[in-house]
Amino acid sequence: MSLMEKAVVGTDRLLYRLTGGKFTIMSMSKQKGLTLITTGARSGEKRENQVQYVADGDSMLVVGSNWGKPHHPAWTANLLKNPDIQVNVGGDVRAVRATLLEGADREAAWTTMVAAYPAFQDYVAKSGGRELRVFRLTAR
């Protein structure tokens, strides 16, 4: 899985750069993907990460699965420290605010995410039971 992850992520980043975010691996499938454009929590530098999302009304939901690794992906720390970010959805760059969901809001969003992408449930088991961070992205 590690080799597959590296190949997918590397190829996705290359396609993203070459096409300005208009074409990625996810755009070739039925999955919805976007690029988070964040500020590094420790470095303060611009960071870009491609993730799956699910539209939820006027907002979007994203999950910090980290391919089922036991630790949260770094981009989730970036969102916690600097929640006002941009996203690139198919070449359309938008300003959004990321909100970490908890309690009933998280559970409802989690149900929506797993219905769209059942592999997220597998990532929980693979990670040793880590509660994956779920964020709502809303326009600002």
N, CA and C of each residue as an Amber inpcrd file, in Angstrom:
protein
   420
   0.8250000  -1.2000000   0.0000000   0.0000000   0.0000000   0.0000000
   0.8620000   1.2540000   0.0000000   1.9930000   1.2090000   0.6790000
   2.8640000   2.3770000   0.7510000   3.3690000   2.7810000  -0.6320000
   3.7680000   1.8090000  -1.4450000   4.2120000   2.1260000  -2.7980000
   3.0790000   2.7040000  -3.6320000   1.8900000   2.1310000  -3.4720000
   0.7300000   2.6370000  -4.2000000   0.4260000   4.0740000  -3.7740000
   0.4690000   4.3340000  -2.4650000   0.2150000   5.6790000  -1.9540000
   1.1900000   6.6740000  -2.5680000   2.4690000   6.3490000  -2.5630000
   3.4820000   7.2640000  -3.1100000   3.2620000   7.5100000  -4.5960000
   2.9250000   6.4660000  -5.3300000   2.6960000   6.6170000  -6.7700000
   1.4700000   7.4820000  -7.0360000   0.3900000   7.2360000  -6.3060000
  -0.8420000   8.0000000  -6.5030000  -0.6220000   9.4680000  -6.1380000
  -0.0360000   9.7080000  -4.9740000   0.1740000  11.0820000  -4.5150000
   1.1190000  11.8250000  -5.4560000   2.2010000  11.1960000  -5.8460000
   3.1570000  11.8400000  -6.7530000   2.5490000  12.1630000  -8.1040000
   1.8260000  11.2170000  -8.6610000   1.1780000  11.4350000  -9.9540000
   0.1140000  12.5190000  -9.8540000  -0.6500000  12.4840000  -8.7660000
  -1.7010000  13.4850000  -8.5740000  -1.1030000  14.8900000  -8.4810000
  -0.0210000  15.0330000  -7.7490000   0.6260000  16.3540000  -7.6240000
   1.1350000  16.8480000  -8.9670000   1.7200000  15.9490000  -9.7580000
   2.2240000  16.3280000 -11.0760000   1.0840000  16.7870000 -11.9830000
   0.0130000  16.0070000 -12.0410000  -1.1360000  16.3910000 -12.8590000
  -1.7330000  17.7190000 -12.4000000  -1.8170000  17.9090000 -11.0980000
  -2.3460000  19.1480000 -10.5350000  -1.5150000  20.3450000 -11.0080000
  -0.1950000  20.2280000 -10.8910000   0.6790000  21.3430000 -11.2860000
   0.6110000  21.6250000 -12.7800000   0.6100000  20.5590000 -13.5750000
   0.6100000  20.7330000 -15.0220000  -0.6890000  21.3320000 -15.5550000
  -1.7950000  21.0920000 -14.8530000  -3.1030000  21.5350000 -15.3510000
  -3.7410000  22.6340000 -14.5100000  -3.0160000  23.1570000 -13.5250000
  -3.5770000  24.2000000 -12.6770000  -4.7350000  23.7040000 -11.8250000
  -4.7310000  22.4160000 -11.5270000  -5.7790000  21.8410000 -10.6890000
  -7.0170000  21.4070000 -11.4370000  -7.0070000  21.5210000 -12.7570000
  -8.1890000  21.1460000 -13.5370000  -8.2850000  19.6370000 -13.7540000
  -7.1750000  18.9430000 -13.6160000  -7.1530000  17.5100000 -13.8840000
  -6.2900000  16.8170000 -12.8460000  -6.8460000  15.8200000 -12.1870000
  -6.1070000  15.0050000 -11.2170000  -6.5640000  13.5590000 -11.3650000
  -5.9310000  12.6780000 -10.6430000  -6.3380000  11.2690000 -10.6810000
  -7.7930000  11.1420000 -10.2650000  -8.1920000  11.8800000  -9.2310000
  -9.5780000  11.7800000  -8.7720000 -10.5630000  12.2520000  -9.8340000
 -10.1520000  13.2220000 -10.6560000 -11.0760000  13.7030000 -11.6870000
 -11.2970000  12.6440000 -12.7720000 -10.4090000  11.6510000 -12.8560000
 -10.5860000  10.5630000 -13.8270000 -11.5280000   9.4890000 -13.2810000
 -11.8240000   9.5380000 -12.0000000 -12.6980000   8.5410000 -11.3890000
 -13.9980000   9.2200000 -10.9670000 -14.8510000   8.4710000 -10.3130000
 -16.0920000   9.0700000  -9.8340000 -15.9120000   9.7440000  -8.4800000
 -14.6970000   9.7370000  -7.9560000 -14.4180000  10.3980000  -6.6840000
 -14.2970000  11.9000000  -6.8930000 -14.6920000  12.6520000  -5.8690000
 -14.5420000  14.0990000  -5.9260000 -13.2870000  14.4660000  -5.1500000
 -12.4430000  15.2680000  -5.7670000 -11.2220000  15.6860000  -5.1060000
 -11.0420000  17.1820000  -5.1680000 -10.3260000  17.7030000  -4.1950000
  -9.9630000  19.1130000  -4.1700000  -8.5660000  19.2290000  -3.6060000
  -7.9820000  20.3870000  -3.7860000  -6.6730000  20.6630000  -3.2170000
  -6.8300000  21.6930000  -2.1160000  -6.3680000  21.3280000  -0.9290000
  -6.3310000  22.2650000   0.1950000  -5.0810000  23.1180000   0.0300000
  -5.2230000  24.4200000   0.1150000  -4.0790000  25.3400000   0.0530000
  -4.0080000  25.9860000   1.4270000  -3.0860000  25.4980000   2.2460000
  -3.0180000  25.8730000   3.6470000  -1.7020000  26.5630000   3.9710000
  -1.6100000  27.0430000   5.2090000  -0.3650000  27.5710000   5.7500000
   0.1370000  26.5640000   6.7680000   1.4030000  26.1590000   6.6470000
   1.9710000  25.1770000   7.5570000   1.8800000  25.6310000   9.0000000
   1.4290000  24.7470000   9.8740000   1.2570000  25.0770000  11.2910000
   2.5820000  25.4440000  11.9530000   3.6560000  24.7900000  11.5690000
   4.9700000  25.0960000  12.1610000   5.8380000  25.9370000  11.2440000
   5.7960000  25.6460000   9.9490000   6.6940000  26.3320000   9.0150000
   6.1900000  27.6980000   8.5820000   4.8590000  27.8650000   8.5570000
   4.2830000  29.0980000   8.0290000   4.3110000  29.1580000   6.5110000
   4.7620000  28.0780000   5.8710000   4.8670000  28.0390000   4.4180000
   3.5820000  27.5030000   3.7880000   3.3720000  27.8750000   2.5310000
   2.2150000  27.4040000   1.7710000   2.3320000  25.8970000   1.5620000
   1.2250000  25.1920000   1.7790000   1.1650000  23.7450000   1.5940000
  -0.0450000  23.4050000   0.7340000   0.0860000  22.3980000  -0.1060000
  -1.0180000  21.9550000  -0.9500000  -1.1720000  20.4510000  -0.7980000
  -2.3910000  20.0190000  -0.5250000  -2.6850000  18.5990000  -0.3640000
  -3.9770000  18.2600000  -1.0840000  -3.9380000  17.2100000  -1.9020000
  -5.1320000  16.7330000  -2.5830000  -5.8670000  15.7590000  -1.6560000
  -7.1710000  15.9620000  -1.5200000  -8.0000000  15.1100000  -0.6750000
  -9.3480000  14.8650000  -1.3500000 -10.0240000  13.8240000  -0.9140000
 -11.3900000  13.5670000  -1.3490000 -12.3170000  14.4640000  -0.5500000
 -13.4380000  14.8000000  -1.1550000 -14.4400000  15.5750000  -0.4240000
 -15.8330000  15.1050000  -0.8030000 -16.7700000  15.4810000   0.0390000
 -18.1800000  15.2360000  -0.2410000 -18.8920000  16.5780000  -0.0790000
 -19.6810000  16.9470000  -1.0760000 -20.4950000  18.1590000  -0.9620000
 -21.5840000  17.8980000   0.0660000 -21.8310000  18.8930000   0.9130000
 -22.8500000  18.7760000   1.9530000 -23.5630000  20.1200000   2.0430000
 -24.6310000  20.2660000   1.2650000 -25.3030000  21.5620000   1.1780000
 -24.3740000  22.5570000   0.5070000 -24.1840000  23.7050000   1.1450000
 -23.2970000  24.7390000   0.6040000 -21.8490000  24.5530000   1.0330000
 -21.5640000  23.5000000   1.7730000 -20.2090000  23.2760000   2.2680000
 -19.6440000  21.9720000   1.7140000 -18.4000000  21.6980000   2.0860000
 -17.7240000  20.4660000   1.6850000 -17.1570000  19.8120000   2.9360000
 -17.1360000  18.4820000   2.9420000 -16.5840000  17.7160000   4.0520000
 -15.3050000  17.0310000   3.6050000 -14.2810000  17.0620000   4.4710000
 -13.0310000  16.3480000   4.2120000 -12.6370000  15.5870000   5.4770000
 -11.9220000  14.4900000   5.2860000 -11.5190000  13.6200000   6.3920000
 -10.0080000  13.4340000   6.3620000  -9.3820000  13.5460000   7.5190000
  -7.9370000  13.3170000   7.6530000  -7.6260000  11.8500000   7.8690000
  -7.7440000  11.0520000   6.8160000  -7.5590000   9.5970000   6.9510000
  -6.0870000   9.2000000   6.9820000  -5.2510000   9.9190000   6.2560000
  -3.8200000   9.6220000   6.1690000  -3.5810000   8.1780000   5.7410000
  -4.4350000   7.6840000   4.8660000  -4.3160000   6.3330000   4.3170000
  -4.3320000   5.2690000   5.4210000  -4.9150000   5.5970000   6.5700000
  -5.0070000   4.6270000   7.6620000  -3.7860000   4.5500000   8.5510000
  -2.8940000   5.5200000   8.4380000  -1.7210000   5.5310000   9.3250000
  -2.1700000   5.8840000  10.7430000  -1.3570000   5.5430000  11.7560000
  -1.7840000   5.7690000  13.1390000  -1.7960000   7.2340000  13.5750000
  -1.2450000   8.1390000  12.7800000  -1.2050000   9.5570000  13.1580000
  -2.0030000  10.4010000  12.1560000  -2.4580000  11.5500000  12.6250000
  -3.2050000  12.4680000  11.7740000  -2.2870000  13.0410000  10.6970000
  -2.8200000  13.3080000   9.5110000  -2.0030000  13.9540000   8.4810000
  -1.6670000  15.3910000   8.8960000  -0.5080000  15.8630000   8.4530000
  -0.0470000  17.2010000   8.8350000  -1.0340000  18.2900000   8.4190000
  -1.7310000  18.0920000   7.3110000  -2.6400000  19.1510000   6.8570000
  -3.7540000  19.4070000   7.8610000  -4.0960000  18.4270000   8.6930000
  -5.1460000  18.6730000   9.6850000  -4.6460000  19.6340000  10.7610000
  -3.3710000  19.5310000  11.1320000  -2.8000000  20.4890000  12.0850000
  -2.7730000  21.8860000  11.4740000  -2.5050000  21.9590000  10.1800000
  -2.5210000  23.2530000   9.4920000  -3.9050000  23.8950000   9.5720000
  -4.9530000  23.0850000   9.3740000  -6.3140000  23.6190000   9.4350000
  -6.6820000  24.0530000  10.8540000  -6.2260000  23.3080000  11.8510000
  -6.5240000  23.6740000  13.2380000  -5.8810000  25.0090000  13.6050000
  -4.6550000  25.2280000  13.1480000  -3.9450000  26.4680000  13.4990000
  -4.3560000  27.6430000  12.6160000  -4.5810000  27.3770000  11.3410000
  -4.8980000  28.4320000  10.3640000  -6.1170000  27.9980000   9.5490000
  -7.3220000  28.1580000  10.0770000  -8.5130000  27.6170000   9.4060000
  -8.9780000  28.3820000   8.1640000  -8.5240000  29.6160000   7.9750000
  -8.9080000  30.3610000   6.7750000  -7.9440000  29.9880000   5.6600000
  -8.4550000  29.2240000   4.6930000  -7.6210000  28.6530000   3.6440000
  -8.2580000  28.8920000   2.2900000  -7.6260000  28.3180000   1.2740000
  -8.2120000  28.2750000  -0.0600000  -8.3000000  26.8120000  -0.4730000
  -9.2350000  26.5270000  -1.3660000  -9.3180000  25.2200000  -1.9900000
  -9.3610000  25.4080000  -3.4950000  -8.8100000  24.4570000  -4.2030000
  -8.8810000  24.4470000  -5.6550000  -9.7310000  23.2390000  -6.0310000
 -10.8780000  23.5170000  -6.6170000 -11.7880000  22.4570000  -7.0530000
 -11.8770000  22.5420000  -8.5700000 -11.1810000  21.6480000  -9.2430000
 -11.2290000  21.6280000 -10.7070000 -10.7530000  22.9060000 -11.3600000
  -9.7810000  23.5840000 -10.7640000  -9.2610000  24.8280000 -11.3180000
  -9.9280000  26.0740000 -10.7750000 -10.9890000  25.9120000  -9.9890000
 -11.7120000  27.0280000  -9.3770000 -11.2030000  27.2040000  -7.9450000
 -10.4650000  28.2910000  -7.6920000  -9.9090000  28.5430000  -6.3640000
 -10.8940000  29.3680000  -5.5530000 -11.1920000  28.8660000  -4.3380000
 -12.1730000  29.5110000  -3.4630000 -11.5970000  29.7040000  -2.0670000
 -12.0230000  30.7740000  -1.3950000 -11.6520000  31.0170000  -0.0010000
 -12.6740000  30.3250000   0.8900000 -12.1750000  29.5350000   1.8420000
 -13.0680000  28.8140000   2.7600000 -12.5160000  28.8750000   4.1720000
 -13.3770000  28.5330000   5.1140000 -12.9840000  28.3760000   6.5170000
 -13.2080000  26.9160000   6.8810000 -12.2000000  26.3130000   7.5000000
 -12.2760000  24.9200000   7.9340000 -12.6670000  24.8650000   9.4090000
 -13.6540000  24.0310000   9.7150000 -14.1070000  23.8500000  11.0880000
 -14.0180000  22.3720000  11.4390000 -13.2820000  22.0570000  12.5120000
 -13.2150000  20.6850000  13.0040000 -14.5620000  20.3280000  13.6070000
 -15.1330000  19.2280000  13.1480000 -16.4430000  18.8110000  13.6410000
 -16.2810000  17.8640000  14.8240000 -17.1740000  18.0320000  15.7930000
 -17.1550000  17.1940000  16.9890000 -18.5800000  16.7850000  17.3280000
 -18.7000000  15.7660000  18.1660000 -20.0040000  15.3540000  18.6730000
 -20.9570000  14.9300000  17.5730000 -22.2110000  15.3470000  17.7180000
 -23.2630000  14.9510000  16.7770000 -22.9830000  15.4640000  15.3650000
 -22.3840000  16.6640000  15.2470000 -22.0540000  17.1980000  13.9230000
 -21.0430000  16.3000000  13.2220000 -20.0410000  15.8390000  13.9780000
 -19.0360000  14.9460000  13.4020000 -19.6690000  13.6250000  12.9880000
 -20.4950000  13.0710000  13.8400000 -21.1150000  11.7760000  13.5380000
 -21.9700000  11.8500000  12.2740000 -22.7330000  12.9250000  12.1260000
 -23.5590000  13.0900000  10.9240000 -22.6740000  13.2210000   9.6790000
 -21.6190000  14.0130000   9.7890000 -20.7060000  14.1930000   8.6570000
 -19.9650000  12.8870000   8.3490000 -19.5630000  12.1630000   9.3950000
 -18.8640000  10.8920000   9.2200000 -19.7540000   9.9060000   8.4550000
 -21.0210000   9.8410000   8.8210000 -21.9600000   8.9540000   8.1340000
 -22.0470000   9.3140000   6.6530000 -22.0850000  10.6020000   6.3530000
 -22.1330000  11.0730000   4.9670000 -20.8630000  10.6740000   4.2180000
 -19.7050000  10.8530000   4.8540000 -18.4290000  10.5300000   4.2110000
 -18.3010000   9.0320000   3.9450000 -18.6490000   8.2140000   4.9250000
 -18.5180000   6.7610000   4.7660000 -19.4960000   6.2350000   3.7170000
 -20.6760000   6.8530000   3.6240000 -21.6280000   6.4510000   2.5890000
 -21.0410000   6.7060000   1.1970000 -20.3040000   7.8030000   1.0490000
 -19.6990000   8.1450000  -0.2390000 -18.4240000   7.3520000  -0.4990000
 -17.6200000   7.1570000   0.5460000 -16.3240000   6.4900000   0.4320000
 -16.1650000   5.4770000   1.5680000 -16.6740000   4.2530000   1.3940000
 -16.6180000   3.2580000   2.4630000 -15.2020000   2.9530000   2.9550000
 -14.1870000   3.2050000   2.1510000 -12.8020000   2.9310000   2.5720000
 -12.4090000   3.7140000   3.8110000 -13.0710000   4.8460000   4.0860000
 -12.7340000   5.6000000   5.2970000 -12.9250000   4.7420000   6.5450000
 -13.9420000   3.8950000   6.5470000 -14.1650000   3.0160000   7.6990000
 -13.0080000   2.0240000   7.8310000 -12.5010000   1.5340000   6.7000000
 -11.3490000   0.6260000   6.7280000 -10.1110000   1.3310000   7.2840000
  -9.9600000   2.6220000   6.9680000  -8.8130000   3.3790000   7.4580000
  -8.8360000   3.5050000   8.9800000 -10.0110000   3.5780000   9.5710000
 -10.1080000   3.6290000  11.0320000  -9.5250000   2.3590000  11.6240000
  -9.9420000   1.2140000  11.0950000  -9.4300000  -0.0680000  11.5870000
  -7.9210000  -0.1800000  11.3550000  -7.4830000   0.1990000  10.1750000
  -6.0590000   0.1140000   9.8350000  -5.2110000   1.0040000  10.7440000
  -5.7660000   2.1430000  11.1530000  -5.0120000   3.1040000  11.9800000
  -4.9390000   2.6820000  13.4430000  -5.6090000   1.5940000  13.7980000
  -5.6290000   1.1650000  15.1930000  -6.7780000   1.7880000  15.9700000
  -7.7730000   2.3090000  15.2470000  -8.9390000   2.8840000  15.9060000
  -8.8870000   4.3850000  16.1080000  -7.9130000   5.0570000  15.4850000
  -7.8110000   6.5140000  15.6000000  -9.0950000   7.1570000  15.1000000
  -9.6080000   8.1540000  15.8390000 -10.7660000   8.9020000  15.3520000
 -10.2680000   9.8800000  14.3020000 -10.6790000   9.6570000  13.0670000
 -10.2380000  10.5090000  11.9720000 -10.8770000  11.8850000  12.0920000
 -10.0790000  12.9110000  11.9010000 -10.5960000  14.2810000  11.9750000
 -11.4630000  14.5700000  10.7560000 -12.6210000  15.1620000  11.0170000
 -13.5590000  15.5370000   9.9590000 -13.7310000  17.0520000  10.0160000
 -13.5750000  17.6910000   8.8630000 -13.6910000  19.1500000   8.7650000
 -14.7990000  19.5230000   7.7960000 -15.4740000  20.6130000   8.1300000
 -16.4350000  21.2320000   7.2180000 -15.7590000  22.4690000   6.6360000
 -15.7970000  22.5880000   5.3240000 -15.2480000  23.7500000   4.6200000
 -16.4130000  24.6060000   4.1350000 -16.4820000  25.8420000   4.6210000
 -17.5650000  26.7400000   4.2220000 -16.9790000  28.0030000   3.5870000
 -17.6980000  28.5350000   2.6200000 -17.2420000  29.7380000   1.9150000
 -17.0930000  30.8850000   2.8950000 -16.1020000  31.7320000   2.6590000
 -15.9410000  32.9300000   3.4790000 -15.8380000  34.1430000   2.5810000
